[in-house]
Amino acid sequence: GLEAPAVVATSTLTGAGLPALSEALAALLDAAPPRADDGFPYLPVDRVFSRAGFGTVVTGTLRRGRLSVGDAVAIVPGGATATVRGLQIHGRAVTTAEPGRRTAVALRGVGLSDIARGQALAPPDLLASSRWLDVSLIASPGGDPLPGGTALRLLFGTSEVGARLRLLDRDALEPGATAPAQLHLDAAVTVPAREPFILRRDSPATTVAGGRVLDPDSRRRKRHDPRVLADLAALAEGGPAEALAIRLAQAGAAGAALGDLARVGGAAPDRVRALLPSLGAREVGERILGGPAFASLRDAILAVLDGHHRDQPMEHGLPAERIVRALGLAEPVAAAALRDLVATGDVASGGTQGAALFRRAGFNPARNESEVARRLEALFRHAGLTPPDEAEAVGRDVRRREALTYLVGAGTVIRAVDRVQRRAVLFHKAAVEEARAKLRATFPEATGPESGFLAREAGAALGISRKFSIPLLEHLDATGFTRRAGDRRVIVG
């Protein structure tokens, strides 16, 4: 390798040693590791010109990924988009360029004024522009220590921009030393993660350091922070998988967007998705949660349910929206965790009359049924289809209110709503079953709109007034026993 290079004597006059030089160069190429294909093209532009029959043409070295005719590309920074019209490598037309190749790219959709040296071609909406870069830095072996705060010039690809050095674990970088650092730039740049760079002084014009970009879309970080330093050390040593694990850990239960992970990992979104199973990560809607964060979320939901069961032993569980509010989570994230808890048997879901209620799998509120609940159940059972109003049955008695909540949650008492009058009537489930049987027996031919029954006819058959018949019929509609057909109802259940 270049750390211990072979010395080959040659003569340009006689040609002596040239075959040996060719062999030595070929051996270096054979020993070089393959250039990584991160799944997306990145081509820094070094020349821009126009050629008849081709339009706008840019040239540069394709540093990453493959670029093919017909690909859509963004010109970054800036955001203009274009389509690859044609490709040439050393004057030969190709349909696809491989990473590491000097490439000429004919572009459709942009003019000469839309692109310049220092910009780059990349996939649309993948890379972000930023004035803060997290970097791994190594100082040149010769020269003076490099203090934090030094004004420098950052060079990467074909770009050059002013930068101020911010060391995160020390005050000055000694010659040959390596350190985590930040670069605060005079202007926003767009660069992939792990891209190499060099730093130069303006005067005298010397190279003082080099390194790799760790996070291309960073922010000002706290110095001497052990967590920040540990994350940057892991990024410096690892690849895309380690970068994804770190970002997912930072995101916690809020999760991270796929695009954010692609940027910090320096990999295309499809490559990121392929790495997620090995990290134990979960894709939930538009967010991705790391394995540890998802496990912590499960534990947090179980803790909420345990607390609710302890405080409200006669309630059957919690609706999802109350769990979401208790934890301050996005609804899709909480819903995914609840589904997982139900699938693993840690949580059971049930409930009646609408939204599901979630409870710990081993919790049974019937064990906590009180004498108050039994007396209240008997009251509604004996009342039949003319039950007392809720306020009359419960009043301001907290124990009776808790008992009613338990009975409704168990489906023993059914809350039927008159949507027009905006009031509810509470029926015992046995009374509702009795009403269904009575209506079926009274209107056996009510299977079509012409033979259906009116609300007043149902009330007469059941011996109840509209106060009770309308909410009861709306409940039967909602549960699929009857269906409205104009002013009439037909029996379908």
C-alpha positions as CSV (number, residue, x, y, z in Angstrom):
1,G,0.0,0.0,0.0
2,L,1.0,3.7,0.1
3,E,2.0,3.4,3.7
4,A,5.0,1.2,2.6
5,P,5.4,1.9,-1.1
6,A,7.5,-0.2,-3.4
7,V,10.4,1.7,-5.1
8,V,10.7,0.9,-8.8
9,A,13.6,2.4,-10.8
10,T,12.6,3.5,-14.3
11,S,14.1,5.4,-17.2
12,T,12.0,7.5,-19.5
13,L,14.9,7.6,-21.9
14,T,15.4,3.8,-22.3
15,G,12.1,2.5,-21.0
16,A,13.9,0.4,-18.4
17,G,11.7,-0.5,-15.5
18,L,8.4,0.6,-17.0
19,P,7.0,-3.0,-17.2
20,A,7.9,-3.4,-13.5
21,L,6.2,-0.1,-12.7
22,S,3.0,-1.3,-14.6
23,E,3.0,-4.5,-12.5
24,A,3.5,-2.6,-9.3
25,L,0.6,-0.2,-10.1
26,A,-1.6,-3.2,-11.1
27,A,-0.8,-4.9,-7.8
28,L,-1.8,-1.7,-5.9
29,L,-5.1,-1.7,-7.7
30,D,-5.7,-5.4,-7.0
31,A,-5.0,-4.8,-3.3
32,A,-7.2,-1.8,-3.0
33,P,-10.5,-2.4,-1.3
34,P,-13.5,-2.1,-3.7
35,R,-15.1,1.3,-3.7
36,A,-18.2,1.3,-1.6
37,D,-21.5,1.6,-3.4
38,D,-23.9,3.3,-1.0
39,G,-26.8,3.0,-3.4
40,F,-26.9,6.6,-4.6
41,P,-24.7,8.6,-7.0
42,Y,-22.6,11.6,-5.9
43,L,-20.5,13.4,-8.5
44,P,-18.7,16.7,-7.6
45,V,-18.7,18.9,-10.7
46,D,-15.3,20.2,-11.8
47,R,-16.2,21.5,-15.3
48,V,-19.4,22.8,-17.0
49,F,-19.7,23.5,-20.7
50,S,-22.2,23.2,-23.6
51,R,-21.8,20.9,-26.6
52,A,-24.0,20.9,-29.7
53,G,-26.3,17.9,-29.7
54,F,-25.7,17.3,-26.0
55,G,-26.7,20.5,-24.3
56,T,-25.3,21.2,-20.9
57,V,-22.4,18.9,-20.0
58,V,-20.7,18.5,-16.6
59,T,-17.6,16.4,-15.8
60,G,-16.3,15.0,-12.6
61,T,-15.3,11.8,-10.7
62,L,-18.3,9.7,-9.7
63,R,-17.4,9.2,-6.0
64,R,-20.3,7.0,-5.1
65,G,-23.0,4.8,-6.5
66,R,-24.0,4.2,-10.1
67,L,-25.3,6.9,-12.5
68,S,-27.5,5.8,-15.4
69,V,-29.0,7.5,-18.4
70,G,-32.5,8.6,-17.5
71,D,-31.8,9.1,-13.8
72,A,-33.2,12.2,-12.1
73,V,-30.5,14.2,-10.3
74,A,-30.5,17.3,-8.1
75,I,-27.8,19.9,-8.3
76,V,-26.6,20.6,-4.8
77,P,-26.4,22.9,-3.0
78,G,-29.1,24.8,-4.8
79,G,-31.9,22.3,-5.5
80,A,-32.3,22.6,-9.3
81,T,-33.2,19.2,-10.9
82,A,-32.2,17.7,-14.2
83,T,-32.3,14.4,-16.1
84,V,-29.3,12.5,-17.3
85,R,-29.4,12.6,-21.0
86,G,-26.1,10.8,-21.8
87,L,-22.9,9.5,-20.2
88,Q,-19.4,9.2,-21.5
89,I,-16.3,7.7,-19.9
90,H,-13.0,8.6,-21.6
91,G,-14.9,9.6,-24.7
92,R,-16.9,6.4,-24.9
93,A,-20.7,6.5,-24.6
94,V,-22.1,4.3,-21.8
95,T,-25.5,3.7,-20.3
96,T,-24.3,3.4,-16.7
97,A,-21.2,4.8,-14.9
98,E,-19.6,3.0,-12.0
99,P,-18.1,4.7,-8.9
100,G,-14.6,5.9,-9.2
101,R,-14.9,6.7,-12.9
102,R,-14.1,10.1,-14.5
103,T,-17.5,10.8,-16.1
104,A,-19.0,13.3,-18.5
105,V,-22.8,13.8,-17.9
106,A,-25.1,15.5,-20.4
107,L,-28.0,17.0,-18.6
108,R,-31.5,17.8,-19.7
109,G,-33.5,20.5,-18.0
110,V,-30.7,22.9,-16.9
111,G,-28.7,25.6,-18.6
112,L,-25.1,26.6,-18.1
113,S,-26.1,29.3,-15.6
114,D,-27.8,26.7,-13.4
115,I,-24.7,24.8,-12.4
116,A,-21.1,25.6,-11.6
117,R,-17.9,24.0,-10.3
118,G,-18.2,23.3,-6.6
119,Q,-21.7,21.9,-6.9
120,A,-22.5,18.2,-7.2
121,L,-25.0,15.8,-8.8
122,A,-27.0,13.7,-6.2
123,P,-30.4,12.1,-6.0
124,P,-33.2,14.6,-5.4
125,D,-34.3,15.0,-1.7
126,L,-31.6,12.8,-0.3
127,L,-28.8,15.2,0.9
128,A,-29.4,18.2,3.1
129,S,-27.5,21.5,3.2
130,S,-26.0,22.6,6.5
131,R,-23.5,25.1,8.0
132,W,-22.5,22.6,10.8
133,L,-20.5,19.4,10.1
134,D,-19.4,16.9,12.7
135,V,-16.1,15.5,11.6
136,S,-13.3,13.2,12.6
137,L,-10.1,15.2,12.2
138,I,-6.4,14.3,12.0
139,A,-3.8,17.1,12.0
140,S,-0.8,17.1,9.7
141,P,2.3,15.6,11.2
142,G,4.4,18.7,10.7
143,G,3.6,22.2,11.9
144,D,2.2,23.9,15.0
145,P,-0.7,22.9,17.2
146,L,-4.1,23.8,15.7
147,P,-6.2,25.8,18.3
148,G,-9.9,25.6,18.4
149,G,-11.5,28.7,16.7
150,T,-9.0,28.8,13.9
151,A,-10.3,30.1,10.6
152,L,-9.6,27.7,7.8
153,R,-10.6,26.7,4.3
154,L,-12.6,23.5,3.9
155,L,-12.0,21.5,0.6
156,F,-14.0,18.4,-0.4
157,G,-15.0,17.2,-3.8
158,T,-14.6,20.3,-5.9
159,S,-16.0,22.6,-3.2
160,E,-14.1,25.2,-1.1
161,V,-15.6,27.2,1.7
162,G,-14.5,29.1,4.8
163,A,-14.8,27.2,8.0
164,R,-14.1,27.8,11.7
165,L,-12.7,24.9,13.7
166,R,-14.5,23.9,16.9
167,L,-12.7,21.1,18.9
168,L,-15.0,19.1,21.2
169,D,-12.6,17.4,23.6
170,R,-9.6,19.7,23.8
171,D,-8.4,23.2,23.2
172,A,-5.8,22.5,20.5
173,L,-5.0,19.7,18.2
174,E,-1.3,18.6,18.3
175,P,0.5,17.6,15.1
176,G,-0.5,14.1,14.0
177,A,-3.3,13.8,16.6
178,T,-6.8,12.8,15.9
179,A,-9.9,14.3,17.5
180,P,-13.7,14.8,17.1
181,A,-14.5,18.3,16.0
182,Q,-17.1,20.5,14.4
183,L,-16.7,22.8,11.4
184,H,-18.9,26.0,11.3
185,L,-19.0,27.1,7.7
186,D,-19.4,30.5,6.1
187,A,-22.0,29.1,3.7
188,A,-24.1,26.0,3.7
189,V,-22.7,22.9,1.9
190,T,-24.2,19.6,0.8
191,V,-22.0,16.6,1.4
192,P,-22.6,12.9,2.1
193,A,-21.6,11.3,5.4
194,R,-18.1,9.7,5.4
195,E,-16.8,12.0,2.6
196,P,-13.1,12.9,3.0
197,F,-11.9,16.5,3.2
198,I,-8.8,18.6,3.9
199,L,-8.4,21.9,5.8
200,R,-6.0,24.6,4.7
201,R,-4.8,27.9,6.0
202,D,-5.2,31.0,3.9
203,S,-1.8,32.3,4.8
204,P,0.5,30.7,4.5
205,A,-1.3,28.4,2.1
206,T,-0.7,25.1,3.8
207,T,-2.7,22.0,4.5
208,V,-3.1,21.6,8.3
209,A,-5.5,18.7,8.7
210,G,-7.8,16.3,7.0
211,G,-10.5,13.9,7.9
212,R,-14.0,12.5,7.2
213,V,-17.5,13.9,7.6
214,L,-19.4,12.1,10.4
215,D,-22.7,14.0,10.4
216,P,-23.3,16.2,7.4
217,D,-26.4,17.9,8.9
218,S,-25.4,18.7,12.5
219,R,-25.9,21.6,14.9
220,R,-23.8,23.3,17.5
221,R,-22.9,20.6,20.1
222,K,-21.8,20.9,23.7
223,R,-18.0,20.5,24.3
224,H,-16.6,17.8,26.6
225,D,-20.0,16.0,26.6
226,P,-19.3,12.3,27.2
227,R,-22.4,11.2,25.2
228,V,-21.5,13.4,22.2
229,L,-17.9,12.2,22.3
230,A,-19.0,8.6,22.5
231,D,-21.4,8.9,19.6
232,L,-18.8,10.6,17.4
233,A,-16.2,8.0,18.3
234,A,-18.6,5.3,17.2
235,L,-19.4,7.1,14.0
236,A,-15.7,7.5,13.2
237,E,-15.0,3.7,13.7
238,G,-18.2,2.4,12.1
239,G,-20.2,2.4,8.9
240,P,-23.8,3.0,7.9
241,A,-25.2,0.4,10.4
242,E,-23.4,2.1,13.4
243,A,-24.6,5.5,12.2
244,L,-28.2,4.3,12.0
245,A,-28.0,2.8,15.5
246,I,-26.7,6.0,17.0
247,R,-29.3,8.2,15.4
248,L,-32.1,5.8,16.4
249,A,-30.9,5.9,20.0
250,Q,-30.8,9.7,19.9
251,A,-34.3,9.8,18.5
252,G,-35.8,7.6,21.2
253,A,-39.5,6.9,21.2
254,A,-40.1,9.8,18.7
255,G,-38.3,7.8,16.0
256,A,-36.5,9.2,13.0
257,A,-37.6,9.8,9.4
258,L,-36.1,7.5,6.7
259,G,-34.6,10.5,5.0
260,D,-32.8,11.6,8.1
261,L,-31.4,8.1,8.6
262,A,-30.3,8.0,4.9
263,R,-28.4,11.3,5.4
264,V,-26.6,10.4,8.6
265,G,-25.9,6.8,7.3
266,G,-24.6,8.0,4.0
267,A,-26.7,5.4,2.2
268,A,-29.7,5.3,-0.1
269,P,-33.2,4.7,1.6
270,D,-33.5,1.2,0.3
271,R,-30.0,0.3,1.8
272,V,-31.2,1.8,5.1
273,R,-34.4,-0.3,5.1
274,A,-32.3,-3.4,4.4
275,L,-30.2,-2.7,7.6
276,L,-33.2,-2.1,9.9
277,P,-34.0,-5.8,10.7
278,S,-30.4,-6.4,11.9
279,L,-30.8,-3.4,14.2
280,G,-34.1,-4.6,15.6
281,A,-35.7,-1.4,14.3
282,R,-39.4,-0.9,13.5
283,E,-40.8,1.2,10.7
284,V,-44.0,2.7,12.0
285,G,-45.8,4.9,9.4
286,E,-43.3,7.6,8.5
287,R,-41.1,7.1,11.6
288,I,-38.5,4.4,12.4
289,L,-37.9,3.4,16.0
290,G,-34.8,1.6,17.2
291,G,-35.1,-1.8,19.0
292,P,-34.3,-0.5,22.5
293,A,-36.6,2.5,22.1
294,F,-39.4,0.2,20.9
295,A,-38.9,-2.0,24.0
296,S,-38.9,1.0,26.3
297,L,-42.1,2.1,24.7
298,R,-43.7,-1.2,25.3
299,D,-42.6,-1.0,29.0
300,A,-44.0,2.5,29.3
301,I,-47.4,1.4,28.0
302,L,-47.5,-1.5,30.4
303,A,-46.7,0.9,33.2
304,V,-49.6,3.2,32.2
305,L,-52.0,0.2,32.2
306,D,-50.7,-1.1,35.5
307,G,-51.3,2.3,37.1
308,H,-54.8,2.5,35.6
309,H,-55.7,-0.9,36.9
310,R,-54.4,-0.1,40.3
311,D,-56.3,3.2,40.5
312,Q,-59.5,2.1,38.7
313,P,-59.8,-1.6,39.5
314,M,-63.4,-1.9,38.1
315,E,-62.7,-0.3,34.7
316,H,-62.0,-2.6,31.8
317,G,-59.1,-0.8,30.3
318,L,-58.0,2.4,28.5
319,P,-58.8,3.5,25.0
320,A,-55.7,4.1,22.8
321,E,-56.1,7.9,22.7
322,R,-55.8,8.1,26.5
323,I,-52.6,6.0,26.3
324,V,-51.3,8.3,23.6
325,R,-52.0,11.4,25.7
326,A,-50.4,9.8,28.8
327,L,-47.1,9.2,27.0
328,G,-47.1,12.2,24.7
329,L,-46.6,10.0,21.6
330,A,-47.6,10.2,18.0
331,E,-50.7,8.0,17.5
332,P,-49.2,5.7,14.8
333,V,-46.2,5.0,17.1
334,A,-48.4,4.1,20.1
335,A,-50.7,2.0,17.9
336,A,-47.8,0.0,16.6
337,A,-46.6,-0.7,20.1
338,L,-50.1,-1.7,21.2
339,R,-50.5,-4.1,18.3
340,D,-47.1,-5.7,19.2
341,L,-48.2,-6.0,22.9
342,V,-51.4,-7.7,21.9
343,A,-49.5,-10.0,19.5
344,T,-47.1,-11.1,22.2
345,G,-49.9,-11.7,24.7
346,D,-48.9,-9.0,27.2
347,V,-52.0,-6.9,26.5
348,A,-55.6,-7.8,25.7
349,S,-58.0,-5.6,23.8
350,G,-61.8,-5.7,24.1
351,G,-64.6,-3.4,24.9
352,T,-68.0,-2.7,23.6
353,Q,-69.9,0.0,21.7
354,G,-67.0,1.4,19.7
355,A,-63.3,2.0,20.5
356,A,-61.3,-0.9,21.9
357,L,-60.1,-0.9,25.4
358,F,-56.6,-2.1,26.3
359,R,-55.7,-3.9,29.5
360,R,-53.0,-6.1,30.9
361,A,-53.6,-9.7,29.7
362,G,-54.0,-11.1,33.3
363,F,-56.3,-8.3,34.5
364,N,-60.0,-9.2,35.0
365,P,-62.2,-6.4,36.5
366,A,-64.9,-8.9,37.3
367,R,-62.9,-10.0,40.2
368,N,-63.3,-6.5,41.7
369,E,-67.0,-6.3,41.1
370,S,-68.6,-4.6,44.1
371,E,-72.0,-4.9,45.9
372,V,-72.8,-1.4,44.5
373,A,-72.3,-2.8,40.9
374,R,-74.5,-5.8,41.6
375,R,-77.3,-3.6,43.0
376,L,-77.0,-1.2,40.0
377,E,-77.1,-4.1,37.5
378,A,-80.3,-5.4,39.2
379,L,-81.9,-1.9,38.9
380,F,-81.4,-1.8,35.1
381,R,-82.3,-5.4,34.6
382,H,-85.7,-5.0,36.4
383,A,-86.4,-1.7,34.7
384,G,-86.4,-3.4,31.3
385,L,-87.1,-1.0,28.3
386,T,-88.0,1.9,30.6
387,P,-84.8,2.4,32.6
388,P,-84.1,5.4,34.9
389,D,-82.1,8.4,33.7
390,E,-78.4,8.1,34.3
391,A,-78.5,11.0,36.8
392,E,-81.3,9.4,38.7
393,A,-79.6,6.0,38.8
394,V,-76.1,7.3,39.8
395,G,-76.6,10.8,41.2
396,R,-73.4,12.2,42.7
397,D,-72.3,8.9,44.3
398,V,-68.7,8.2,43.2
399,R,-69.0,4.5,43.9
400,R,-72.2,4.2,41.8
401,R,-70.4,6.2,39.0
402,E,-67.5,3.7,39.1
403,A,-69.9,0.8,39.1
404,L,-71.8,2.2,36.1
405,T,-68.5,2.6,34.2
406,Y,-67.7,-1.0,35.0
407,L,-71.1,-2.3,33.8
408,V,-70.9,-0.3,30.6
409,G,-67.4,-1.5,29.9
410,A,-68.5,-5.1,30.5
411,G,-71.4,-4.7,28.1
412,T,-73.9,-5.5,30.8
413,V,-75.5,-2.0,30.5
414,I,-75.7,-0.5,27.0
415,R,-75.5,3.2,26.4
416,A,-77.9,4.0,23.5
417,V,-77.7,7.5,22.0
418,D,-80.4,9.6,20.4
419,R,-78.3,11.7,18.1
420,V,-81.0,14.2,17.3
421,Q,-81.9,15.0,20.9
422,R,-78.3,14.4,22.0
423,R,-79.2,12.3,25.0
424,A,-78.4,8.8,26.1
425,V,-80.5,6.1,27.6
426,L,-79.0,3.1,29.5
427,F,-80.6,-0.3,28.8
428,H,-79.7,-3.6,30.4
429,K,-78.4,-6.0,27.7
430,A,-81.2,-8.5,28.5
431,A,-83.8,-5.8,27.8
432,V,-82.1,-5.1,24.4
433,E,-82.2,-8.8,23.6
434,E,-85.8,-9.0,24.6
435,A,-86.6,-6.0,22.2
436,R,-84.8,-7.7,19.3
437,A,-86.8,-10.9,19.8
438,K,-90.1,-8.9,20.1
439,L,-89.4,-6.9,16.9
440,R,-88.5,-10.0,15.0
441,A,-91.7,-11.7,16.1
442,T,-93.9,-8.6,15.4
443,F,-92.5,-7.8,12.0
444,P,-91.5,-11.1,10.4
445,E,-91.9,-9.6,6.9
446,A,-89.7,-6.5,7.5
447,T,-87.0,-7.5,5.0
448,G,-87.5,-4.7,2.4
449,P,-88.2,-1.0,2.4
450,E,-91.9,-1.5,1.5
451,S,-92.5,-4.0,4.4
452,G,-90.3,-2.3,7.0
453,F,-91.7,-0.7,10.1
454,L,-91.9,2.9,11.4
455,A,-90.4,4.1,14.6
456,R,-93.8,4.6,16.2
457,E,-94.8,1.1,15.2
458,A,-91.8,-0.3,16.9
459,G,-92.5,1.8,20.0
460,A,-96.1,0.5,20.1
461,A,-95.0,-3.1,19.7
462,L,-92.5,-2.7,22.6
463,G,-94.9,-0.6,24.7
464,I,-92.5,2.3,25.1
465,S,-92.5,6.0,24.2
466,R,-90.2,7.8,21.8
467,K,-87.9,8.8,24.7
468,F,-86.9,5.1,24.8
469,S,-87.7,3.8,21.3
470,I,-85.5,6.2,19.3
471,P,-82.2,5.7,21.1
472,L,-83.0,1.9,21.2
473,L,-83.6,1.8,17.4
474,E,-80.4,3.9,16.7
475,H,-78.5,1.3,18.8
476,L,-80.0,-1.5,16.8
477,D,-79.0,0.3,13.6
478,A,-75.5,0.8,14.8
479,T,-75.1,-2.9,15.8
480,G,-76.4,-4.2,12.5
481,F,-79.8,-5.7,13.6
482,T,-81.8,-3.1,11.7
483,R,-81.1,-0.7,8.8
484,R,-82.8,2.6,8.0
485,A,-84.6,2.7,4.6
486,G,-86.1,6.1,4.4
487,D,-88.6,6.5,7.3
488,R,-88.8,2.8,7.8
489,R,-86.5,0.1,9.2
490,V,-85.8,-3.4,7.9
491,I,-84.4,-6.3,10.0
492,V,-81.1,-7.5,8.6
493,G,-79.4,-9.1,11.6
